Amino acid sequence: MKAIEITSFGAPEVLRVAERPAPVAGPGELLIRVAASGVNRPDVLQRTGNYPVPPGASDLPGLEVAGEIVAGDDKALAEAGFKLGDHVCALVAGGGYAELCVAPVAQCLPVPKGWSDVEAATLPETFFTVWSNVFERGRLQQGETLLIQGGSSGIGVTAIQLGKALGATVIVTAGSDDKCEACLKLGADHAINYRNTDFAEEAKRLTGGKGVDVILDMVAGAYVAREIDCLAEDGRLVIIAVQGGAKAEINAGLVLRRRLTVTGSTLRPRPIAFKGAIAKALREKVWPLLESGAVKPIIHSRFAALGEPSGAAQAHVLMESNQHIGKIVLTW
């Protein structure tokens, strides 16, 4: 099969098309003929040497794919309600930038009715992440207020749509007026341009001084102290990335007095059983929203994986430019 390798750690140009042996599905696994692969920030971190591959995972980048089931563990397929020829999307620990990809059956979901494989490839990484962190760790409830840092990112557009569909008030931050406008069009109630407005003060103003109930943070660093300042009583801060730095100084007194929760998680190294439980929750509670049109695919750009120059390299250049709104996809 053809695949995209990281030939050495470095700039996007280190991503090259290569020939690899086709992977073989083992117990509890299936093999997907990949139609499309989602491109995510962790792929960029892996390419630059800042995101080690979990033990046993493929060294190829790519954490989400969609396509046709071409082989697999018959018993596991039957138990999950899948069969050869079905189209699925899958969360994987690596190996997604390839024509063929093995995935645990438990981490696969059917391509939603009315969605193409290319659209479905945008789902697993962001939907697993948002569901696990906003709705499970963050315990966002109907009627509460969610603040999303980076509302125009792939994670952001997913969190906006799910937050609104499940009854929350959604505030986002973004780095330009155009991105703020795009977030409002996706359903966000308020959008704050963090380059010219103090998001913490604005969030408090928008909530009448109460503060927000849940914050989804991909920045960390100096943001953490400001986020704690704008949380409501019993508020929850969920950190999923540290783009602004891993260290923060906070006012612990506010955490005590307001009974705040500061938590975080990474998804890639978690066990199959954990990810499988998220998949079950998504299929029950979120897939109906996708099939009804309440939540829509938001694709900014598609690149041919095997194009010249490398479509993967072009995708990573775009990802690092932070100019995209929504998801970036490689097609095979």
N, C-alpha and C positions, 0 to 999 in steps of 0.2 A: 504494500500500500504506500501511497504518498502521505507524507506528514510534514509538519513544520517543526524543525529542531531549533533549539538555542545552541548555536555553535560555540559560543563563549559568552560570558557575561559582558553586557555593554549596551550600545545604542540599538535602536530598532533594526538596523541592518544586519545584526547577528542572527536574525530569524531567517532561516533558509529552508527551501523545499528539499526533502531527503526521501530516500526509499527506506522503509522499515518492514520487518516481518509483520504479517497480520497478527493481531492479538487473538487469543483463544479464550472464550468464556469458560470459567470454571464453575464449581458448585455455587448456586445462588446468584449467578451472573447471566447476563445476556450480551450479545454482540450487536451493535448498531452500525448500519451503513449510514454514515453521517451526511446529512444534507446541509447542515449549518452548525456553526460553533459560535457561542457568545464570546465576546472579548471583554475582559474585566480588569480592574485595577490590580488584583493579585497577579495576573499574568505579566504585567509590566514589572512588578516587584520581583517575580521569579526571574525574568529576563535580566534584571540588573544585579542579581545575586543576593537579593534582600528578602527572599521568601523561600526557605528550604522546602524541598519536596518531602512529604511525609514518608516514613518507611513503607516500602512495598508499593508505592504509587509510581505511575509512569513518569519518566523525566520530561516527557513532552508537556508543553503548557496546554491550558484549556480546561476549564472547570464545568462547562455546560455544553450539551449537544442536543440535537434533535435529528431524527431520521427513522429508518425502517429497521425493525428487528429481523436479523438474518440468521441467528443461531442463539442457543442458550440452554440453560438447565430446564428441561421439560417440566419437572415437578414444580420448581420455583415459578416458572412462567404460568403454569396452570393455576397455582394458588393465588397469583396476583391478577388473574383474569386476562393475561396476555397470550398472544400466539404469534407464530412467525408471520411476518408481513404487516403486523400492526405498526403504527407510527407512534413513537414515544419521544419525550424529552427527558433528559437525565442530568442529575448532578453527579459529577465525578471528581476524584481527588487529583486528576491529571490525565493527560492523553487526549484531550478534546480537540486539539489541532491536528486532526488526522482523518483520513477517509473511512477508517473503521475504528470503533472505540468500544471497549468493554465497560459495562456499568453494573453495579449491584442492582438486582431486580427491585429491591426495596426502595432504591433511590430514583426509580423511574415513574413517570406519570404519563397518561395518555395525552397526545396532542389534543388540546381542547377543540371541540366541534366548532367549525368555522375558522379555525386558525391554520395557517400554513406551517410547514416544518421550520421555515426561516423565522417566522414570528415566534413559534414555540421555543426556539433556541434562546430567546431572550428571557425565558422564565426562570429556570432553576436557581441560578446563583443568587439573583436578587430576591426572588420570592421566598426561597428557603431562609435567606438571611433576614429579611424584613419580618417574616412571620415569627421566626425564632426569637428575634431581639425586641421587636416592638410589641408584639402581642403575647408572647410567652414570658420573656424576661422582664419586659417593660410593663406588662399587664394593662395595656391601653384599653380603656372601656368606652362604650358609647357615651357621648356627652362630654368627654374629656378633651383637653387640648394637647396636640402633638406639635413639637417644634422639630423640623428636619434641617440639619445642616447640610447644605449642598443639594438643594431641591431639584436641580436639573440633571444630576447624575443618574446613572442607571438605577442605583439604590433609591435615589430621591424620587424619581417619577413613579417607581413602584410603591413607595411608602405614601406618597400623596394619594394615589388612587385607592389603595387599600384602606388608608385612614379615613378617607371620605366615604367610601362604600360601606364601612362598618360604623359610621356615625360619629366620627371625631371632628373637631375643629382643627384645621391644619394650617400651621404657619411655617414658612420655609425661608431659608436664606439662600442667596445666589450672588454671583459676582458681577452681574451687569443688569441693567434695566431690561434688556431683551430677554435674559434668562428668567428674570422675575415675572415678566409678562407671560412667558411660556408656561411657567408653573401655575400662574393664575388660570390660564386656559385649560390646564389639566385638572383644575378643581380646587387648588389651594385657596384658602380663604384670605390669606395675607402673604405677601412676599416682601422680604427685606433685603435691600442691596447692602451687603455687609461692607462694601468698600466706602460707602458714604453715610452709613447709619449704624449706631451702636445697637447690635441685635438684642442685647440683654435689656437695655432700657426700652427699646421698642416693643419687645415681647411683653414686658410688664405693663406698658401703656395699653397695648391691644387687649390685655386681659383685665383691665381695670385695676391693676396693681396686684391681682391675685397670683400671677405667675402661671407657667405652663405645667401640665401634669407629667408629660413624658418628653424627653429629648433624645433624638437619634443623632449621635455624634460620630463623624468620621475624621475629625480634626484633632481633638485632644489638645495637648500642650497648654498654651495660655488660655484657650477657650474654656477649659474645665472650670476655673474659678468664676468666670462670667456666667457660665451655664448654671452653676449652683446658685448664683445670686438671683437668677430669674425663674427658678423652680418654685412651684406652689408647695404648700404643706403636703407632706407625704409624696412629693414628686420623685420621679425616677429618671436618672441619667444613664443611658446605655451607650457605651463606647464600643465601636466596631472597627476603628482604624485610628492610626496615630500620625496622620499626614502633617500635623503641626508640631509633632514632637511627643516623645513618650513620657516626659516628666511634667508635673504640674504642681503648683502650690495652691492650696485651697484654704478656705475659712471653715475649719472643722466645727466651729460653733454654730454656723448656719445648718450644717448637716444634723447636728444634735437637736437644735431648737425646732427645725421644720420636719424632723423625722424623714430625712431624705435617704434615698438609695442610690449609690453609685456602683454600677456594674458594667460588665462587658463580656465579650466572647469572640472567639474565632471559630469558624465552621469547618474549615478544611480537615483538621486532624481529628474531628469527632468521629466516634464509631458508627458503623453502618446502622446499628439499631437506633441510635439517636436520630440520624438523618431520615431513617425510614419512618419514624414516628412523626417527624415534620411533614413528610410526604403524605401520610395518611390524613393529617389535619388539613393540609392544603387541598387534597382531593375532595374532602367533605365540605370545607367551609369557603374555599376560594375558587375552585374550578367552576362552580355554578356562576360566579360573578364574571368569569372570563367568557363563558359560553353564552351568557345573556347580553354581553356587550357593556356591562357596567364598568369593567376594567378592560382597557385596550392595549395592544402592543404599541410601544413607542420606540421606533427604530430611527436613529439619526442617519446612519450610513451602513452600506453593505460593501464588502470587498471580496473579490474572487481570491480564495486562498492560494490558488496555484497560478495566479496572474503574474505578469512581469511589469514593473518590479513586484516583489513579494507583497501580496495583499495583506499579509499579517504585519509586515513592517509598516505599511501605510496606516493600518488600523492602530498600531501602537503610537505612531506619530500623532494621530488625531487624539487618542486617549490622553497623551501627555500634554497636548495643547490646551486641554480643558475647554475646548470650544464646542463640544458636542452637547446636545440636549437629548437624553435618552440613551438607548443602547447602540452598540457597534457590533456588527455580525460579520463572520467569515462564511462564505458559501462555497460548497464543494461540487 
